[in-house]
Amino acid sequence: MSPGAVLFAGFIVFIAGGVPIPFALLLTSLIVFLMNPATPAWVVAQRAVSGIDSFVLIAIPFFILAGNIMNAGGITERLLRLAMALVGHIRGGLSHVTVVVGMFFAGISGSSVAECAALSTLFIPSMIKKGYRTDFAVSITACASTMGVIIPPSILMVIYGAVSNTSVGALLIGGAVPGVLIGLALIAEGYVIALRHGYPPEVDRWLGLRALLKGLGEAILPLGVPFIIVGGILSGYFTPTESAVVATLYAMLITMAVYRTVRWADLPKLFGEAGLLTALIYITVAAATVFAWLLAFYRIPDAITAVFLSFTKQPVLVLLSVLALFSFLGTFMDATPAILIFVPIVQPIAVGAGIHPVHLGVIVVMTMAFGLLTLPYGLCSLIASGVAKVPVRKILLMLHLLMLAEFIIIVLCCLFPEIVLFLPRLLAPQWL
């Protein structure tokens, strides 16, 4: 059996056997290393260390920590009041508030899983109490949380930029418009469902400009996080990694000094949680780097690129193929290893078809965010169902109905690159 076949077959066998993904990647890589005396096993350690020895990846723990601090500081309640002033008067108002808060929270956390836990705890019991069907409450919350890795800041955009050598700043900006479009699509579909089932508005009428300004005043400091990150990068004052550090310090400032909702005694726990999640991501990055290095050593991406481009070089067909591949991967694999393993394979194909690297990156991240809803892996679906204490099978019909809105936006971004590239070209053409 060829080394390439052993890599993929071994990985699939280990995953099917319940081995955690990082260990499955490392064990498979070790087997292939031992098959060939020309690749000594010590290279495994060397490649693993080089994989995480990246200045860009240092941004990950600080983005996670900033989100943890903000969440512990009770900023969700402030975002809720602003969202209520914006959309609470529309029929099905509480579901729309959930989506809008999800859009706001996405600009703070950078993690869909953390966002799903926060939104589920706050909104699912409230919607059920208001008479919303449980399957709708769970599904709209799970779908809204996927914007966490699309709207900047985004941990997955940082990982993608590191593995593909693409501008992280351009990727972060490129995800803004698609993320907002997903939110608007969910609101539109939620409104149609609200009309059909008679879900009420949360307030009788629009609360007016005064309530809107008051809500904005309460939420403006937390909402400053994405503007600090993107604005600082655009102005050249700091790099994406440095922006993550600044965002963390800013989060500490407003929650500890301004709102006084986080104490010094809370920091060890918040730092520890961020450290554990960072360690999990870094272990996965290290293992996937070894695996990807072997793929490159045996020229597997080159072979796949040559075969694929012999069939078609149409950018739309290539992007739709990428969408199909990562949609499949998202059903059983976490986004981090999927990006680290398969982006080196699909990127040469995309470049050969004339697809912009930023366009490709945003499509991949959006598709992996979509994978957080698809079972059996679907973490966001599982978290939301767990909070509601309802079996996942009972929400599947409504979940897939709401997922359709997100899928349509992803397809539109494949067909019309300017949806992704418009904002980066306007704000930072030097990065494209």
Buried (B, 14 or more C-beta within 10 A) or exposed (E): EEBBEBBBEBBEEBBEEEBBBBEBBBBBBBBBBEEEEEBEEEBBEEBBEEBBEBEBBBBBBBBBBBBBBBBBBEBBEBBBBBBBBBBBBBBBBBBBBBBBBBBBBBBBBBBBBBBBBBBBBBBBEBBBEBEBBBBBBBBBBBBBBBBBBBBBBBBBBBBBBBBBEBBBBBBBBBBBBBBBBBBBBBBEBBBEBBEEEEBBBBBEEBBEEEBBEBBBEBBEBBBBBBEBBBEBBEEEEBBBBBBBBBBBEBBBEBBBEEBEBBEEEBBEEBBEBBEEBBEBBBBBBBBBBBBBBBBEBBEBBEEBBEEBBEEEEEBBBBBBBBBEBBBBBBBBBBBBBBBBBBBBBBBBBBBBBEBBBBBBBBBBBBBBBBBBBBEEBBBBBBBBBEBBEBEBEBBBEBBEBBBEBBBBBBBEBBEEBEBBBBBBBEBBEEBB
